[in-house]
Amino acid sequence: MCGIVGYIGKNARAYDVLIDGLKRLEYRGYDSAGVCLVGEHVTKTFRSVGKVAALEEKIGESDACAKAGIAHTRWATHGKPCMKNAHPHSSGKIHLVHNGIIENYQQLKDELTQKGYRFTSDTDSEVVAHLIAEENTTADFEEAVYNALSRIRGAYALVICHEDEPEKMIAVRNSSPLVLGIAEDAYILASDASAIVQHTNRVIYLDDGELVIVTPEKHKITNLRGKTKRKKEHALEWTEDEAQKEGHEHFMHKEIHEQPRAVEDAVRGRMMIDEGLARLGGLREVEDRLRAMKRIVIVSCGTSYCAGLVGEYMLEEYAGIPTEVEYASEFRYRKPLIDDCTAVIAISQSGETADTLAAIREAKNKGGLTLGIVNAVGSTIARETDAGVYNHAGPEIGVASTKAFTSQLAILALLTVYLGRQRNMSMTMGRRILTELKRIPQKIQHLCDDEKKYQRIAQKYAKYNSMFYLGRKYNFPIAMEGALKIKEIAYIHAEGYASGEMKHGPIALIDKNFPSVIIAPKDSVYDKTLSAIEEVIARSGRVIAITTKGTKEVERIADDVIYIPKTVEMLTPLLSVVPLQFLGYYAGVEKGYDVDKPRNLAKSVTVE
Ligand code: F6R
């Protein structure tokens, strides 16, 4: 995890650019922050525990003048979140920031300690600083970096500077993201484009095993052995405004409200309603291979995993393809059976989740066709999969995923039509699904308009310590997702369960202090879900029901009722999840938590 930024330019703007960049990358971790400003005569390092604001307070204005610098916001892996472990790390005149994990750090640390290097932190990152310093005793800065890199194993994005060469900065990437921004008078390096977009829209996405040497005037990209490489420049599509809160109190709130647009953008230009066909340009090259696929395996984590579960129901019911969903973190280690008739789909908002990336690499090694449903354009998963579909949901900054989730569901619905029409789905069915999908943004908007109601309900239930979230068929994964939202944002213990499983054990927990959110739209399993509501109420449990208008039985017995608009059964998750996102959000707000940065979490989980 962690966010890193580097700046080198013709003007003394390093401090402003670095601090602003760190704030935008705080979603990647906020255990500590630090900055090293490199001047012609003096280099200064500042570090502090906690968020970037604390670091800012520490740095006086007179210090804030430099043409180059590096900065870091940390999500702890090796070593506690404390001052001594905060980046940048230094060895003599070498300073660096690191995102990733150095796997052979202990062995290198022992060796360097024997040579007399004194370690001041518990981090794996400090090893790299000393290793470069050691190499620098016999080689120049650039060569020292190449030599040191040949000795380290693991995942890293590093930005490195040398006090004697303030006009040079070296950055390198291996399994941790790194983007180079090219501005008029400066270069900015960052873990992702959100720290760059306000300065330039010209970027180069570095790939694994690539190193860049930058000066205020030029850059040179090489492989890890120093061989120069040519790289294509990309134009960023995200605007600076998209990365701001735009009047909302929290990014999560803004992003929940952005869902009508996010779903609209996800389906834009991809629906040929009259023909009942989905057009997915990113799959064009593998269209024929997809026709031959006999099985689908979806790999993902967290919220993206819940989306995958909904996808499984859609793909099996309407496209007729056997589909399994796996936690990416399990897939890799349990010797999965994959062949060339299996399509392995990674679903990932960030496109950088280490577990999902590892699963995709494993699937590729085994000969599977790999596809990505990814939001972050140019991210590693997007680049490493054989083909894929972008969500186009725009940057998601709030740590809890919301708009990325609904856009993932929309893409899965499109994929179901795409693959279904390659097989036995009729034009009428394709048309029906797409027609309803087109109406979803407007229906999500209706739900958002009812926000005050969800707020009142959240305030009422925020005091409980534990809750059930129950659903059946398409809404079982939504029960899991709803529970995940209230867990991560309001720190309420919540279990997402298939409502039919309740009677096999969990029902023992129900009493008046253990409320249940039950998703019971008028669908093919409505009667069964109704029985679950009755069972909870019979044991004095309180019920918040999510249902469609006209379900009189639910109205009669539930303590609180939330209505969702009608749609086809497979698309109900795109609607039922919205009140659950609001419940999680407002329960967290009610309890006074920082909902955009929940404790112990980070937006992009780039460690295994
Ligand atoms: C929860 C949440 C996480 C992510 C998970 C996967 O709200 O955001 O559970 O869904 O870490 O992240 P991506 O989708 O970036 O691979």
Boltz pocket constraint, residues with backbone or C-beta under 6 A from the ligand:
constraints:
  - pocket:
      binder: B
      contacts: [[A, 301], [A, 302], [A, 303], [A, 304], [A, 305], [A, 347], [A, 348], [A, 349], [A, 350], [A, 351], [A, 352], [A, 353], [A, 356], [A, 399], [A, 400], [A, 401], [A, 402], [A, 484], [A, 488], [A, 602], [A, 603], [A, 604], [A, 605]]
      max_distance: 6.0
